[in-house]
Amino acid sequence: MKKLVTVILFLVSFPDLLMATHNRAGEITYSQISQFYYQATITTYTKTSSPADRPELTLYWGDGDSTVLARASIEDDFGGPGSDIRKNTYIGFHTYPGPSVYKMYFEDPNRNGGVINIPNSIDIPFYVETQLVISAFLGFNNSPVLLQPPIDDGTIGQPFIHNANAFDPDGDSLSYQLIFCKGSEGLPIPGYSYPIASNSFTLDAYTGDLVWDSPTSCGEFNVAFLIKEWRSGVLIGFVERDMQITIYCNNPNNNVPPLISAISDTCVTAGDFLSFDVTATDKNFNLISYMGFDGYAGIDTAWTHPGWIISYNSPTSFINTIGYYGLSDPAYRFSNDNDYIIAPAAPQRMDSVSLLYEELVRVFLC
């Protein structure tokens, strides 16, 4: 009888191993292919070391139909070697029955364990949704594109700034709204709270800057927000992003983020060439990595100091685009080494804190 009980307990417990503790962050985006035919993309960031893995996810389209999406791509060590972060992409296609407002969503058990501001996070499902509006009066529409990944790092006692670097391929206006993270059936997670700050925790509705000034404790935290899409003053949909922030306790040499010299927003005539300098200083005299993101040139990186020149041809058909330029200081001096070491932007060691400062630059057609 004792052997039988052992077998039963094992069979009951095993599914929990498969389900639990792996979802860190994610979102759903879409593009319109024809009148009612759409492509949707689920992007998730999960814990690589977890026994749970998802070769497939179910996407609910919002019209009573759902599709099991096979994973289209996988990228381990997304935050750098040893980061324990896996990026997963799932792509599906669907024909809607006609004009209406639809809510795409997916729910997957569960979140990774130990998230500071989500009680018992290991038992809480991960949930995000995206609103799609199909209307003959609006014309074609694609969701905003989020160029900055929803995984970021900071350090205790230093201001943390994150921008999703969202742009709209149709030229629609965007705004941002902070919300509670969601769990089962898309409901706010019981006991959830925004991260505690020494001064404030805010999201700028216009620029999308998420500012945490400043973290008072270390660990992993999750926050969620909406990127709302507006056309002629009318709300035409949103993307919900649930992101994870890791705050490190150990900050060697009291490292602080570098500071970018002020850059003015600018307008260009369609087809013109745009070039401007980006310069910055670092209080700790660390080597600075300059990174640029935009919806047309993609991601560009350069290991250089003291400046980096941004150059690209202006768009010819879109109303506006947003260029996002950030920099981090991933090189620093350890107590047992007199030389700087260059590491990826994501720390490889717990005593390696790479701090990011972000500057949002708007480039639009005159």
N, C-alpha and C positions, 0 to 999 in steps of 0.2 A: 504493500500500500504506500510506503514511503517513496518508492521509486516512481509510482504513478503520480503522486502529488508533485514531485520535482519536475517531471515532464510537463505537466499541465501549467505550472508556474512559468516555465521557460517559454512555452508557446504563447502564453498570454503576454509576457513581458517583451518578446521579440519585436512586435510591431511598433512599440514605443521607440525602440532603438532606430527603426527605419524612419520614423516621423520626426523625431525631436531635434531641436537645437542646431539649426544651421542658417536660417535666413537673417541677413544683416540689413539689407537695403534693397530698394527696387522701385520700378515705375512701369507704366504702359504708355506707349506712344503709337501714333497711327499715321498713315498717309492714304489719301484718296486716289484710287486708280481710275475709276470711271464713276458714273452717276451714283450708283449705290454699292459699288464694289470697293472694299477697303483692305489694306494690309495693316495688321497690328503687330507690334513687337513688345514682348515682355522682356525686361532686363532685370536680372536679380544679381545680388552680390551675397555670396554665402560663405560659410565657414568650411574651408577645405578639409580640415582634419576631422570634421564630423562624419559619423557613419551614414548619416542621411545624405542622399543625393537625389536629384530630380532629372532623369533623362527626359521626362515629359511633365507638362503642366496643363491644367485645364483652364481655358479662357472662356468666361461667360460674356457674350456679346451684347447683352442688354435687351435682346428681342425675344427671349425665351430659348435661344439656341446656345450651344456651347461646342467647343472644339478642343480635343486633346492635341496640344502642340508639342511636336518633337523638338528637342534642343538643337538649335542650328549651329551654335558655337560655344566653346568653353575656353576660358583663359585662367590658368592657375597663377598663383603668386602675383595677383593683379596689383597689389600695393608694393611690389618689390619682393625679393627673395625672403622667405620666412614670414611673410605677412599674414598667412593663413586666410587669404581672401581669394575666392573664385568668382569670376564674372561669367554669368550664363545668359545666353540670348535664345529666345523662342519666337518664331515667326509664324503667323497664320493669316489666312485670307477668308473673307466673308462677304456675302451679298446680303444687304439689308432689304427688308420688304418695301420701304418707302420713307418719306420724310417723317421725322420724329426726333425726340431727344432720347439718346441711348446711354446707358451706363455700362461700360466694359469693366470687368473686375476679375481678379483672381484671389483666392485664399489658399494658403499652404501652411500646414503645421510643420515646424513651429519656428519661433525666433531663437537666436542663439542665447544660451544661458548667461546670466550675470550682468544683464543690462541694468545699469544703476537706477534709471528712472522708470522702469517697467517692472512692477512687482511680479516675481516668479516668471520671468520672461521665457524660460525654457518650456513653459506650458501654454504660451500665448501664440495663436496663429498669426501669420504675417498676411496683411491684407492691404491692397491698394486698388484704386479705381480711376478711370478716366471718363470724362463726359464728352460725348460726341453729339453734335447737333447737325442734322441733315435737313436742309431747307432750300427750296428753289430760289428763294429771295437772297440767300447768302452766297450762292455759287460754290465753287470748289473750296475745300478747306482741309488743311493738314494740321496736325497737332504741333505745338511748340517742340523744338528740339533742344535737349539739355546736354550741353557739351562738357560740363564739369561733372565727373563721377560723384555719386552720393556717399563717398567714403572719404573722411578727412581726419586730420590729426591736429591736436593742440597740446598745450601744456598748462599745468595748474598755475594760476596767478597771472597769466598773460591773456590779453584780449584775443578772442578767436573770431575770425571773419571768414564766411563762406558765401560764394555766389554760384548758383547753379549754371550761370552763363547760358541762359535760355534765349533763343531767338526764334522768330516765327518765319518760316519760309514763304508765307503769303503776305508778309508785311503787316500783320495784325498787331495791335497793341497788347502788351502783357502787363499783368499786375500779380501781386503775390499776397498770400494769406496764410498765416501760421495756424495750424490745426493740431488736435490731439492725434497721436498714433492710433490706428485702429486694429481690432482683433477679430474675433469670431463674428461672422455675419456683417462685417463692416461697421460694427459699433465701436465707439471710443473705449479704449482699454480701461477697465476699472482700476482706480488707483494711479493712473498715469499722471505725471507732472512734468512740466517743462524743467530743463536743467536749472539747478540753483546757481545764481550768479552773485558776485560781490556787489555789482551795481545794477546791471540790467541784462535781459535776454530779449532781443527784438528782431523783427524781420521788416525791412523797409518795403512797403507796398509798391513803390515805384521802381527802385533799383534792383530789388531782390537780394540785397545784402543781409545775410543772417549774421548778427553781431552778438556774441556772448562775452560780456564784459563784467567779470572775468570768471573762469571756472574756479570753484572752491574745493572741488574734490576730483580725484582721478578715476579712470575706468572708462567703460563704454556707455554711450548715451544715444538714444534715438529720438529724432524729431521729424515731424512731417509738415508739409506745406503744399498749398495749391498754386499752380501757375495758371492763371486765368487768361483767357484769350478774348479780346474785344475787337469788334468790327463796327465802325460807325456808331460807337457808343453802346452797342448791344453785346451782351455776354454770349459767346458762341461755343463755349466749352472750357474744359480745364484738364490738366494733368496733375495727379497727386503723386508727390515724391515722398518716400519714407527713407531717411538717410541715417547713417551711423557715424558718430564722432567719437574718436578715441582720445582721451585726455591723459597724458603721461604725467606721472608723479615726479620723476627724476629729470631735472633740467640742468645739465652741466653748465657751469659758468654763467648761470642766470641768462641764458640765451633769450633774446627778444627778436621779433620779426624785423626784417629789413623794411625800409621806408622808400616808397616810390615818389619821385618828384612829381608835382602836380601836372596832369595832362588834361588839356581842355577837350571837350567834345568838339567835333568838327563835321562839316558837311562838304561833299565833293560833287562835282558834276559827273553825270553818268559817263563812264568810259575813261575818266581821268585817272592818273596814277597818284597814289597817296603814299607818302613816306613821312615818318616822324621818329624822333629819338625817344627811347625809354631809358632813364637813368635812375639809380637808386643808391642808397647808402646803408651800411649795416653797422650798428653800434658795436657789435662784437668782432668786427673786422673779419667776418667769415666770407668765403667765396660765395657768390650769388649766382643762382640759376634763374635765367629768364625764360618764361614760358608764355606763349601766346595761343589763344583759342579764338576762332571765329567760324561762322557758318559756311564760309567759302574756301578758306585756305586750310581748314582743319586745325591740327595741332602742330605747332612749330616749337622746337626747343633749341636753346643755345647755351653752352657753358662759357660764359664770358664775364668780364668785369673791366671797366665800370659801366658799359652801356650796350644797348642792343637797338639796332635800327629795324623798325617794322615797315615793310613795303609790300603793297599788293595793288592790283588793279581794282578799281571800284566796281560794284555791281552795276549791271545795265538794265535789269528788269524788275528788281525788288524795290519796295518802298524804302526799307531801311534794314540795316543789320547792326548787330552789336558786336564789337570786338572786346575781348576780355583778356587782360594781360596781368599775369601774376608772377611772383617770384618767391623763391624759397632759399634758405641758406643751409643746404644739406652737408656742408663741410664744417667740421669743428675739431677743436683740440681736446684730446683726452688727457687725463692727468698723468698718464704714463707715456705720453708720446708728444714730442715737440713739433711734429708736422701735422698739417691739416690732412684729413682724409676726405675723399669725395665719395659720397654714398647716394643711393637713389633717394628721391623725395620722400618715400616712405621709409621710416627708420628700420634698420636691420637689427639693432640692439635696443634693449629697453632704456639704456642710458644715452641713446642717440635721439635727440629731439630736433626734427627739421621743422622750422616754423615758416608759415606761408603768409605773405601779405598780398592782398588782392586789390587791384585797381580796375574799375569798370570804365571803359571808354566807349562812347557812342559815336558811331560813324554812320551818317545818313546822307541821302541824296538831297542836294540843294533845290 
